[in-house]
Each structure stands twice: as C-alpha cells, then as structure tokens.
Amino acid sequence: MGLDFRYIAGQTPLDEDEKESLLIPDIATRGELDEFEQQNIENAIQWTMSRSFKAESVFKEDFIRLLHKKMYGDVWSWAGEFRKTNKNIGTQLWQISTELKYLLDDAKFWHENNTYSPDEMAIRFKHRLVEIHCFPNGNGRHSRLMADIIIEKIYKQPVFSWGTSNLTADGAARAAYLKAVKAADLGEYAFLLAFARM
C-alpha cells in the first residue's frame, strides 16, 4: 500500500498487516487518515449522545469493543477487534482479555462501593484501559471517550475537557497530557485529573 505515516510521541505505530486493513484506499498521508478518523469519531460521539447507558452495560467487554468499532469502523476493518501483535506499549497480547476483565471487575466494584470520586473513578478507568492497549490503534482516543461516557452517562457530570486541545497533534497540550499519563503510570493521578478538567 505504501502508506508512510509519521508518528509523534506516544503514538502506537501500525504494523504493515494492520495498514492493509484500511477501508479507504485513497488515503495516502497521516493528515488524510486523521481527517477520516476524526469524522468517524464524531459520528461515534453523536451515537453516545443519543443514548443512555447504565454501569452494568458500560463495564463489559462487548461495550469496550462496540465503542471502538463505532469510532473506527468506517476506516479500519480491525476496529473493535483486539490487537494480534505486541506493541511498544500495553500488556502482552495473550493477557489482553484477562487484564480487561480485571479492570471491568474493578470498575464495577469502584462504582458500587463509591471507592473514588466520580472524576477519579473515570480517570483511573481510562488510564488502566490505555495501559492494556486493547486495539491496534486509537487506544488513547477510545479511553478518553470511555471516561467521558462514564462521567456523563453514569455519574451525570459534565464530560472532561481534556485540555481543550487536539491531543492527536504534536504540541504543548499533548506533551502535558503525556506527562500526566506518565505520572499516573507511577500511581500519581492528580496531574491527569487536573488535565482532564483544564
């Protein structure tokens, strides 16, 4: 196919097989891909806005997969399918389902027992989800939309602002976001909580 995508800090490179799964043959650049993906994501956001979700339906593997498919299914044939290769980030391939089940079970417990404030619960879920890195690509955007669904649909709070910037573009906002994620990797969630409400 000859697609030559330039990756910025924190992005997961696609394998050649994954690139072959592009559903829009005319795409030749990263910019064009970003435009098509963004349109697909906006459609997914519209889909979420027109529905109500309960915790018991959100904290399921089927929902995690469905949301990713809604976000990327017009662009990639692997949308909604767990990755089949190890990446520069994320759990080992064979651990994805198990780690996701642990996260979903934890989330149900956190929700039922009010373990964390609504914001912290959603942010901890988002962080663990992106750590697992279920999909070949789009994990950061998927995890942020999951956090927005949790905070808005389950806790009836405003969605996160995520620094009010395009986090897929290189720049100060992305650098601040990645720094906050790295702090969360070490168990310090305050920076990511603050960034999400900037």
Residue pairs with C-beta under 8 A, 6 or more apart in sequence:
1 19
1 20
1 22
2 28
3 19
3 22
3 27
3 28
3 33
5 13
5 14
5 19
5 29
5 30
5 33
6 30
7 13
8 169
8 170
8 174
9 170
9 174
9 175
9 178
10 140
10 174
10 178
10 181
12 87
12 88
12 89
12 90
12 133
12 136
12 137
12 139
13 87
13 88
14 136
14 137
15 85
15 136
17 85
18 76
18 78
18 85
18 136
18 137
21 76
21 77
21 78
22 33
22 75
22 76
22 77
23 74
23 75
23 76
23 77
24 36
24 74
24 75
26 32
27 33
27 36
33 75
34 168
36 74
36 75
37 71
37 72
37 75
37 138
39 74
40 71
40 72
40 73
40 74
40 75
41 71
41 72
41 141
41 145
43 70
43 74
44 67
44 70
44 71
44 145
45 145
47 70
48 67
48 70
48 145
48 148
48 149
48 153
51 153
52 153
53 63
53 149
53 153
53 154
54 153
54 154
55 107
55 108
55 111
55 154
56 108
57 63
58 146
58 149
58 150
58 153
58 154
59 104
59 107
59 108
59 111
60 104
61 97
61 100
61 101
61 104
64 100
64 104
64 129
64 134
64 146
65 80
65 81
65 82
66 80
67 142
67 145
67 146
67 149
68 79
68 80
68 134
68 135
68 138
68 142
69 79
69 80
71 79
71 138
71 141
71 142
71 145
72 79
72 80
72 137
72 138
73 79
73 80
76 136
76 137
78 135
78 136
79 135
79 138
80 135
81 135
82 96
82 97
82 134
82 135
83 90
83 93
83 96
83 133
83 134
83 135
83 136
84 93
84 136
85 93
85 136
86 92
86 93
87 133
87 136
89 131
89 133
90 96
90 131
90 132
90 133
90 134
90 139
91 99
91 131
91 132
91 133
96 132
96 133
96 134
99 132
100 129
100 132
100 134
103 125
103 128
103 129
103 132
106 128
107 121
107 125
109 115
110 116
110 121
110 124
110 125
111 121
111 154
115 121
116 124
118 150
118 151
118 154
118 155
118 157
119 151
119 157
119 193
119 196
119 197
120 189
120 193
121 150
121 155
122 147
122 148
122 150
122 151
122 155
122 160
123 147
123 184
123 189
123 192
123 193
123 196
124 189
125 146
125 147
125 150
126 143
126 144
126 146
126 147
127 143
127 181
127 184
127 185
127 189
127 192
129 139
129 142
129 143
129 146
130 139
130 140
130 143
130 181
131 185
133 139
134 142
135 142
140 167
141 167
141 168
144 160
144 162
144 167
147 160
147 196
148 159
148 160
151 157
151 158
151 159
151 160
152 158
152 159
160 196
160 197
161 196
161 197
161 198
162 177
162 195
162 196
162 198
163 173
163 176
163 177
163 195
163 196
163 198
164 173
164 198
165 171
165 173
165 174
166 173
167 173
167 174
167 177
168 174
176 195
177 195
179 191
180 191
180 192
180 194
180 195
181 192
183 189
183 190
183 191
183 192
184 191
184 192
